[in-house]
Amino acid sequence: MAAYELLPETTIESDNGYRKNDFFDYIAANELLLAMEELDGVIEDNPIPSK
């Protein structure tokens, strides 16, 4: 949940990357590895903020 809290509000969701509902479904089912993999999907459609 700490990693999820770091996501910006403008995070893009997609079927091939990150889905917020899927993340919360995995957390509710105590499927922590799947939840982390869902967060890994954020990089599919979102640029990494850096200078």
N, CA, C and O atoms as a CHARMM CRD file, in Angstrom:
* protein
*
  204
    1    1 MET  N      0.82700  -1.18500   0.00000 PROA 1      0.00000
    2    1 MET  CA     0.00000   0.00000   0.00000 PROA 1      0.00000
    3    1 MET  C      0.87500   1.25400   0.00000 PROA 1      0.00000
    4    1 MET  O      0.48700   2.28100  -0.55700 PROA 1      0.00000
    5    2 ALA  N      2.05500   1.17300   0.62400 PROA 2      0.00000
    6    2 ALA  CA     2.94700   2.33300   0.64400 PROA 2      0.00000
    7    2 ALA  C      3.38600   2.69900  -0.77500 PROA 2      0.00000
    8    2 ALA  O      3.47700   3.88000  -1.11000 PROA 2      0.00000
    9    3 ALA  N      3.65800   1.69600  -1.60200 PROA 3      0.00000
   10    3 ALA  CA     4.04200   1.95400  -2.99200 PROA 3      0.00000
   11    3 ALA  C      2.86700   2.54300  -3.76700 PROA 3      0.00000
   12    3 ALA  O      3.05400   3.45200  -4.57600 PROA 3      0.00000
   13    4 TYR  N      1.68100   2.04300  -3.53200 PROA 4      0.00000
   14    4 TYR  CA     0.49300   2.57200  -4.20200 PROA 4      0.00000
   15    4 TYR  C      0.29300   4.04200  -3.86300 PROA 4      0.00000
   16    4 TYR  O     -0.06000   4.83900  -4.73300 PROA 4      0.00000
   17    5 GLU  N      0.51700   4.40600  -2.60400 PROA 5      0.00000
   18    5 GLU  CA     0.34300   5.78900  -2.15800 PROA 5      0.00000
   19    5 GLU  C      1.29000   6.75200  -2.87700 PROA 5      0.00000
   20    5 GLU  O      1.01400   7.95000  -2.94200 PROA 5      0.00000
   21    6 LEU  N      2.39600   6.24600  -3.41500 PROA 6      0.00000
   22    6 LEU  CA     3.35400   7.09100  -4.12200 PROA 6      0.00000
   23    6 LEU  C      2.95700   7.38400  -5.57000 PROA 6      0.00000
   24    6 LEU  O      3.54600   8.25600  -6.20900 PROA 6      0.00000
   25    7 LEU  N      1.96300   6.66300  -6.09100 PROA 7      0.00000
   26    7 LEU  CA     1.54500   6.88700  -7.48000 PROA 7      0.00000
   27    7 LEU  C      0.85900   8.24100  -7.61000 PROA 7      0.00000
   28    7 LEU  O      0.04900   8.60900  -6.75900 PROA 7      0.00000
   29    8 PRO  N      1.17700   8.98900  -8.67400 PROA 8      0.00000
   30    8 PRO  CA     0.47700  10.24900  -8.88800 PROA 8      0.00000
   31    8 PRO  C     -0.98000  10.00300  -9.27300 PROA 8      0.00000
   32    8 PRO  O     -1.32500   8.93600  -9.78100 PROA 8      0.00000
   33    9 GLU  N     -1.82000  10.99000  -9.02800 PROA 9      0.00000
   34    9 GLU  CA    -3.24900  10.85900  -9.35200 PROA 9      0.00000
   35    9 GLU  C     -3.47900  10.70000 -10.84500 PROA 9      0.00000
   36    9 GLU  O     -4.51800  10.18000 -11.25400 PROA 9      0.00000
   37   10 THR  N     -2.54700  11.13000 -11.65400 PROA 10     0.00000
   38   10 THR  CA    -2.69400  11.08000 -13.10900 PROA 10     0.00000
   39   10 THR  C     -2.16500   9.79700 -13.72700 PROA 10     0.00000
   40   10 THR  O     -1.93200   9.74800 -14.93400 PROA 10     0.00000
   41   11 THR  N     -1.97100   8.75600 -12.92500 PROA 11     0.00000
   42   11 THR  CA    -1.46100   7.48600 -13.43300 PROA 11     0.00000
   43   11 THR  C     -2.44100   6.89400 -14.43900 PROA 11     0.00000
   44   11 THR  O     -3.63700   6.78600 -14.16900 PROA 11     0.00000
   45   12 ILE  N     -1.92800   6.51800 -15.58500 PROA 12     0.00000
   46   12 ILE  CA    -2.73900   5.95400 -16.67100 PROA 12     0.00000
   47   12 ILE  C     -2.94700   4.46400 -16.43200 PROA 12     0.00000
   48   12 ILE  O     -2.01400   3.74600 -16.07200 PROA 12     0.00000
   49   13 GLU  N     -4.18100   4.00600 -16.63600 PROA 13     0.00000
   50   13 GLU  CA    -4.50500   2.58400 -16.52500 PROA 13     0.00000
   51   13 GLU  C     -4.68900   2.00200 -17.92300 PROA 13     0.00000
   52   13 GLU  O     -5.10100   2.70500 -18.84600 PROA 13     0.00000
   53   14 SER  N     -4.38000   0.71500 -18.07500 PROA 14     0.00000
   54   14 SER  CA    -4.61600   0.02700 -19.34500 PROA 14     0.00000
   55   14 SER  C     -4.74500  -1.46700 -19.09500 PROA 14     0.00000
   56   14 SER  O     -4.36300  -1.96500 -18.03600 PROA 14     0.00000
   57   15 ASP  N     -5.28500  -2.17400 -20.07400 PROA 15     0.00000
   58   15 ASP  CA    -5.43000  -3.62100 -19.95200 PROA 15     0.00000
   59   15 ASP  C     -4.08100  -4.33300 -19.97300 PROA 15     0.00000
   60   15 ASP  O     -3.95000  -5.42800 -19.42600 PROA 15     0.00000
   61   16 ASN  N     -3.08600  -3.72400 -20.59500 PROA 16     0.00000
   62   16 ASN  CA    -1.75900  -4.33800 -20.70000 PROA 16     0.00000
   63   16 ASN  C     -0.81000  -3.90500 -19.59600 PROA 16     0.00000
   64   16 ASN  O      0.29700  -4.43200 -19.48700 PROA 16     0.00000
   65   17 GLY  N     -1.22700  -2.96400 -18.78900 PROA 17     0.00000
   66   17 GLY  CA    -0.34500  -2.44900 -17.74600 PROA 17     0.00000
   67   17 GLY  C     -1.02200  -2.49200 -16.39100 PROA 17     0.00000
   68   17 GLY  O     -1.32200  -3.56600 -15.86900 PROA 17     0.00000
   69   18 TYR  N     -1.25600  -1.33600 -15.83400 PROA 18     0.00000
   70   18 TYR  CA    -1.77200  -1.18900 -14.47700 PROA 18     0.00000
   71   18 TYR  C     -3.28200  -0.97600 -14.47600 PROA 18     0.00000
   72   18 TYR  O     -3.80400  -0.19100 -15.26700 PROA 18     0.00000
   73   19 ARG  N     -3.98000  -1.67900 -13.58300 PROA 19     0.00000
   74   19 ARG  CA    -5.42100  -1.47600 -13.35900 PROA 19     0.00000
   75   19 ARG  C     -5.63700  -1.32600 -11.85000 PROA 19     0.00000
   76   19 ARG  O     -5.35500  -2.24700 -11.08400 PROA 19     0.00000
   77   20 LYS  N     -6.13600  -0.16900 -11.43200 PROA 20     0.00000
   78   20 LYS  CA    -6.34600   0.11100 -10.01100 PROA 20     0.00000
   79   20 LYS  C     -7.26300  -0.92200  -9.36800 PROA 20     0.00000
   80   20 LYS  O     -6.97400  -1.40900  -8.27500 PROA 20     0.00000
   81   21 ASN  N     -8.35900  -1.25800 -10.02700 PROA 21     0.00000
   82   21 ASN  CA    -9.30100  -2.23400  -9.46600 PROA 21     0.00000
   83   21 ASN  C     -8.65200  -3.59900  -9.27300 PROA 21     0.00000
   84   21 ASN  O     -8.88800  -4.26800  -8.26700 PROA 21     0.00000
   85   22 ASP  N     -7.83400  -4.00900 -10.23700 PROA 22     0.00000
   86   22 ASP  CA    -7.14200  -5.29200 -10.10400 PROA 22     0.00000
   87   22 ASP  C     -6.19000  -5.26700  -8.90600 PROA 22     0.00000
   88   22 ASP  O     -6.10100  -6.23700  -8.15300 PROA 22     0.00000
   89   23 PHE  N     -5.48300  -4.14900  -8.73800 PROA 23     0.00000
   90   23 PHE  CA    -4.57500  -4.02600  -7.60700 PROA 23     0.00000
   91   23 PHE  C     -5.32500  -4.22600  -6.29200 PROA 23     0.00000
   92   23 PHE  O     -4.88200  -4.99800  -5.44200 PROA 23     0.00000
   93   24 PHE  N     -6.45100  -3.54100  -6.11600 PROA 24     0.00000
   94   24 PHE  CA    -7.20500  -3.66200  -4.87200 PROA 24     0.00000
   95   24 PHE  C     -7.83700  -5.04200  -4.70600 PROA 24     0.00000
   96   24 PHE  O     -7.98500  -5.52000  -3.58100 PROA 24     0.00000
   97   25 ASP  N     -8.20900  -5.68500  -5.80800 PROA 25     0.00000
   98   25 ASP  CA    -8.72000  -7.06100  -5.73000 PROA 25     0.00000
   99   25 ASP  C     -7.63400  -8.00300  -5.20500 PROA 25     0.00000
  100   25 ASP  O     -7.90800  -8.86000  -4.36500 PROA 25     0.00000
  101   26 TYR  N     -6.40700  -7.84500  -5.69800 PROA 26     0.00000
  102   26 TYR  CA    -5.30500  -8.68600  -5.23900 PROA 26     0.00000
  103   26 TYR  C     -4.98200  -8.43100  -3.76900 PROA 26     0.00000
  104   26 TYR  O     -4.69900  -9.37200  -3.02800 PROA 26     0.00000
  105   27 ILE  N     -5.01900  -7.18200  -3.34600 PROA 27     0.00000
  106   27 ILE  CA    -4.77200  -6.85700  -1.93800 PROA 27     0.00000
  107   27 ILE  C     -5.84500  -7.50100  -1.05900 PROA 27     0.00000
  108   27 ILE  O     -5.53000  -8.08800  -0.02400 PROA 27     0.00000
  109   28 ALA  N     -7.10100  -7.39300  -1.46700 PROA 28     0.00000
  110   28 ALA  CA    -8.19900  -7.96500  -0.68800 PROA 28     0.00000
  111   28 ALA  C     -8.08300  -9.48100  -0.57600 PROA 28     0.00000
  112   28 ALA  O     -8.47500 -10.06200   0.43600 PROA 28     0.00000
  113   29 ALA  N     -7.54300 -10.12700  -1.62100 PROA 29     0.00000
  114   29 ALA  CA    -7.38200 -11.58300  -1.62400 PROA 29     0.00000
  115   29 ALA  C     -6.04100 -12.01100  -1.02000 PROA 29     0.00000
  116   29 ALA  O     -5.71700 -13.19900  -1.01700 PROA 29     0.00000
  117   30 ASN  N     -5.27000 -11.06400  -0.51400 PROA 30     0.00000
  118   30 ASN  CA    -3.95500 -11.31900   0.06500 PROA 30     0.00000
  119   30 ASN  C     -2.99100 -11.94000  -0.95700 PROA 30     0.00000
  120   30 ASN  O     -2.12600 -12.74100  -0.60300 PROA 30     0.00000
  121   31 GLU  N     -3.15500 -11.56400  -2.20000 PROA 31     0.00000
  122   31 GLU  CA    -2.26500 -11.99900  -3.29300 PROA 31     0.00000
  123   31 GLU  C     -1.23100 -10.89100  -3.50200 PROA 31     0.00000
  124   31 GLU  O     -1.30600 -10.12900  -4.46600 PROA 31     0.00000
  125   32 LEU  N     -0.26800 -10.81600  -2.58400 PROA 32     0.00000
  126   32 LEU  CA     0.65800  -9.69100  -2.57300 PROA 32     0.00000
  127   32 LEU  C      1.59500  -9.67000  -3.76900 PROA 32     0.00000
  128   32 LEU  O      1.92000  -8.59600  -4.27400 PROA 32     0.00000
  129   33 LEU  N      2.03400 -10.82800  -4.23200 PROA 33     0.00000
  130   33 LEU  CA     2.90400 -10.85900  -5.41100 PROA 33     0.00000
  131   33 LEU  C      2.15500 -10.32700  -6.63400 PROA 33     0.00000
  132   33 LEU  O      2.70900  -9.54600  -7.40800 PROA 33     0.00000
  133   34 LEU  N      0.91400 -10.74200  -6.80800 PROA 34     0.00000
  134   34 LEU  CA     0.12800 -10.24400  -7.93800 PROA 34     0.00000
  135   34 LEU  C     -0.12000  -8.74300  -7.81700 PROA 34     0.00000
  136   34 LEU  O     -0.12500  -8.03200  -8.82200 PROA 34     0.00000
  137   35 ALA  N     -0.32500  -8.26100  -6.60300 PROA 35     0.00000
  138   35 ALA  CA    -0.51900  -6.82500  -6.39200 PROA 35     0.00000
  139   35 ALA  C      0.74800  -6.06000  -6.78400 PROA 35     0.00000
  140   35 ALA  O      0.66800  -5.01200  -7.42300 PROA 35     0.00000
  141   36 MET  N      1.91000  -6.58100  -6.40200 PROA 36     0.00000
  142   36 MET  CA     3.16600  -5.92400  -6.77600 PROA 36     0.00000
  143   36 MET  C      3.37900  -5.96800  -8.29000 PROA 36     0.00000
  144   36 MET  O      3.86300  -5.00100  -8.87800 PROA 36     0.00000
  145   37 GLU  N      3.02200  -7.07300  -8.91400 PROA 37     0.00000
  146   37 GLU  CA     3.14000  -7.16200 -10.37300 PROA 37     0.00000
  147   37 GLU  C      2.21100  -6.16100 -11.04600 PROA 37     0.00000
  148   37 GLU  O      2.54800  -5.60000 -12.08900 PROA 37     0.00000
  149   38 GLU  N      1.05300  -5.93900 -10.45600 PROA 38     0.00000
  150   38 GLU  CA     0.12700  -4.94300 -11.00600 PROA 38     0.00000
  151   38 GLU  C      0.76800  -3.55400 -10.92800 PROA 38     0.00000
  152   38 GLU  O      0.65700  -2.76900 -11.86900 PROA 38     0.00000
  153   39 LEU  N      1.42600  -3.25100  -9.82800 PROA 39     0.00000
  154   39 LEU  CA     2.12100  -1.96700  -9.71600 PROA 39     0.00000
  155   39 LEU  C      3.26600  -1.86800 -10.71300 PROA 39     0.00000
  156   39 LEU  O      3.55400  -0.78600 -11.22400 PROA 39     0.00000
  157   40 ASP  N      3.91800  -2.98900 -10.99200 PROA 40     0.00000
  158   40 ASP  CA     4.97100  -2.99100 -12.01400 PROA 40     0.00000
  159   40 ASP  C      4.41100  -2.56300 -13.37200 PROA 40     0.00000
  160   40 ASP  O      5.13200  -1.99300 -14.19100 PROA 40     0.00000
  161   41 GLY  N      3.13400  -2.83600 -13.60900 PROA 41     0.00000
  162   41 GLY  CA     2.50000  -2.47600 -14.87400 PROA 41     0.00000
  163   41 GLY  C      2.37600  -0.98700 -15.09400 PROA 41     0.00000
  164   41 GLY  O      2.10700  -0.54800 -16.21200 PROA 41     0.00000
  165   42 VAL  N      2.56800  -0.19800 -14.04700 PROA 42     0.00000
  166   42 VAL  CA     2.48400   1.26000 -14.18600 PROA 42     0.00000
  167   42 VAL  C      3.49800   1.74700 -15.21000 PROA 42     0.00000
  168   42 VAL  O      3.21700   2.69200 -15.94600 PROA 42     0.00000
  169   43 ILE  N      4.67100   1.12400 -15.27600 PROA 43     0.00000
  170   43 ILE  CA     5.71900   1.58500 -16.19100 PROA 43     0.00000
  171   43 ILE  C      5.37500   1.32400 -17.65500 PROA 43     0.00000
  172   43 ILE  O      6.01900   1.87900 -18.54500 PROA 43     0.00000
  173   44 GLU  N      4.37500   0.49000 -17.91600 PROA 44     0.00000
  174   44 GLU  CA     3.99600   0.20300 -19.30200 PROA 44     0.00000
  175   44 GLU  C      3.46500   1.44400 -20.01900 PROA 44     0.00000
  176   44 GLU  O      3.78700   1.67200 -21.18500 PROA 44     0.00000
  177   45 ASP  N      2.65500   2.24500 -19.32900 PROA 45     0.00000
  178   45 ASP  CA     1.96700   3.36200 -19.97700 PROA 45     0.00000
  179   45 ASP  C      2.25000   4.72200 -19.36400 PROA 45     0.00000
  180   45 ASP  O      1.67000   5.72300 -19.78500 PROA 45     0.00000
  181   46 ASN  N      3.13000   4.77300 -18.38000 PROA 46     0.00000
  182   46 ASN  CA     3.40400   6.03100 -17.69600 PROA 46     0.00000
  183   46 ASN  C      4.89900   6.33800 -17.74600 PROA 46     0.00000
  184   46 ASN  O      5.72800   5.47500 -17.45800 PROA 46     0.00000
  185   47 PRO  N      5.23500   7.57100 -18.11300 PROA 47     0.00000
  186   47 PRO  CA     6.65500   7.93200 -18.10800 PROA 47     0.00000
  187   47 PRO  C      7.18300   7.99800 -16.68200 PROA 47     0.00000
  188   47 PRO  O      6.45000   8.33900 -15.75300 PROA 47     0.00000
  189   48 ILE  N      8.42900   7.67800 -16.52100 PROA 48     0.00000
  190   48 ILE  CA     9.05700   7.74000 -15.20100 PROA 48     0.00000
  191   48 ILE  C      9.45800   9.18800 -14.95200 PROA 48     0.00000
  192   48 ILE  O     10.24200   9.75000 -15.71700 PROA 48     0.00000
  193   49 PRO  N      8.93300   9.79900 -13.89300 PROA 49     0.00000
  194   49 PRO  CA     9.28800  11.19800 -13.63200 PROA 49     0.00000
  195   49 PRO  C     10.72800  11.32200 -13.16600 PROA 49     0.00000
  196   49 PRO  O     11.11700  10.72800 -12.16000 PROA 49     0.00000
  197   50 SER  N     11.50600  12.08600 -13.89200 PROA 50     0.00000
  198   50 SER  CA    12.88500  12.34500 -13.50200 PROA 50     0.00000
  199   50 SER  C     13.32500  13.64100 -14.15400 PROA 50     0.00000
  200   50 SER  O     12.65000  14.17100 -15.03600 PROA 50     0.00000
  201   51 LYS  N     14.44800  14.13500 -13.71400 PROA 51     0.00000
  202   51 LYS  CA    14.98600  15.38300 -14.29600 PROA 51     0.00000
  203   51 LYS  C     15.85300  15.09200 -15.48400 PROA 51     0.00000
  204   51 LYS  O     16.38900  16.01500 -16.09800 PROA 51     0.00000
